[in-house]
Amino acid sequence: MQRSSESIGAIAAALAKAQGELTNPEKSLTATIRSDGPGGAERSFRYAPLSSGLDIVRKTLGQHEIATVQTTAIDQTAGIVNLTTVLAHASGEWIASDWPVCAISETTTPHRTGAALTYARRYALFTLVGIAGEDDLDAPDLPAPAAQKQGPEQPLAGRNDRLNGGRRNSTPPRPYRGPTSASPSVKPILEAEASAARCRQLLTELAALA
């Protein structure tokens, strides 16, 4: 949740100048995560440590009279530990954001709490000042175009999967598009009855092949 002082004109102007000078920190570390999807495949990505990001942010924002402050608080109602990141300007104006760290119950394991806090501090600070410190992981999760849309030109895809022992073919079956222009004696578009007959014929051939 983003919060701010009643007026943010001065800090907005200073932050705009600072962002023109900010650079993304070097992604010098590598982490491996397991996907939540089917198969649980592992993926590696690069990210920048909090320390290098802090060095860049403090140096650049300090030149424009902006200080960074990060504090934690326990929300008993929600049962979580919250992190608050504040950008405070010399004029007295400020901008802040809240970021959930972990459940209160996890504070009994300090190493897990520390890891979650470092993660939250990095993401909250980098997001608030407008820099990126990790690889974009969204694209690998997108399904392939063939899996996203089952168009009207692939009426036999599902049936062919079942005929293939329950396994998907590596190459999808070519849809029937009617006779080509090289067959002038046949109508390019089948009538309803002829189309149904042709469909039954194809299904019989597929069953025989299986």
Residue pairs with C-beta under 8 A, 6 or more apart in sequence:
1 97
1 98
2 95
2 96
2 97
3 95
3 96
3 97
3 98
4 93
4 94
4 95
4 96
5 11
5 92
5 93
5 94
5 95
7 93
8 93
8 95
9 93
10 89
10 91
10 93
11 66
11 87
11 88
11 89
11 91
11 93
11 94
11 95
14 64
14 65
14 66
14 89
15 61
15 64
15 66
15 87
15 95
15 129
17 64
18 60
18 61
18 63
18 64
18 66
18 129
19 129
19 130
21 60
21 63
22 56
22 57
22 60
22 129
22 130
22 131
23 56
23 131
24 48
24 131
24 132
24 133
25 48
25 49
25 52
25 53
25 55
25 56
25 131
25 133
26 48
26 52
27 46
27 47
27 48
27 133
27 134
27 135
28 46
28 48
28 49
28 52
29 46
29 47
29 48
29 49
30 44
30 45
30 46
30 47
31 44
31 45
31 47
32 42
32 43
32 44
33 42
33 43
33 45
34 40
34 41
34 42
34 43
35 41
35 42
35 43
35 141
37 141
43 137
43 140
45 134
45 135
45 137
46 134
46 135
47 133
47 134
47 135
48 122
48 133
48 134
49 122
50 118
50 121
50 122
50 125
53 122
53 125
53 126
53 131
53 133
54 68
54 125
56 131
57 68
57 125
57 129
57 131
58 68
61 67
61 68
61 87
61 129
65 89
65 90
65 91
66 87
66 88
66 89
66 90
67 87
67 88
68 85
68 86
68 87
68 88
68 125
68 129
69 85
69 86
69 88
70 83
70 84
70 85
70 86
70 121
70 124
70 125
71 83
71 84
71 86
72 81
72 82
72 83
72 84
72 101
72 117
73 81
73 82
73 84
74 80
74 81
74 82
74 104
75 81
75 82
76 104
79 103
79 104
79 105
80 100
80 101
80 102
80 103
80 104
81 100
81 101
81 102
81 103
81 104
81 107
81 113
81 117
82 98
82 99
82 100
82 101
83 98
83 99
83 100
83 101
83 117
83 120
83 121
83 124
84 96
84 97
84 98
84 99
85 96
85 97
85 99
85 121
85 124
85 125
85 128
86 94
86 95
86 96
87 94
87 95
87 96
87 128
87 129
88 94
95 128
97 124
97 127
97 128
99 120
99 123
99 124
100 120
101 113
101 116
101 117
101 120
102 112
102 113
102 116
102 117
106 112
106 113
106 116
107 113
122 133
126 132
126 133
146 172
150 157
150 158
153 175
153 177
154 172
154 173
154 175
155 175
155 199
156 173
156 175
156 202
156 203
156 206
157 172
157 173
159 203
159 206
160 169
160 173
160 206
161 167
161 168
161 169
163 206
163 207
163 209
163 210
164 210
165 210
176 198
176 199
176 202
178 188
178 189
178 190
179 186
179 187
179 188
181 188
190 198
